[in-house]
Amino acid sequence: MPHEVFESERLYDDADTELDLIAPKAKRAQWRHRRVGPSFLKFGRRVKYHGADLNEWINRNRITTTTSHV
């Protein structure tokens, strides 16, 4: 079942505190440099994240655990 953590149609600015749910701002900058992490948009020096891309990234990286029987 996909999760909607972010508003799908919203563009989030890299300075938005909501993005700290994914990683701190410095870590997101490292990810962008290494081309890992969620997809992003660049408008000159401004970095934006589309809510739908953030939700997709979260769902791709979801780890499902199983119940262990001890």
Order of alpha helices (4+ residues) and beta strands (2+ residues): beta-alpha-beta-beta-alpha
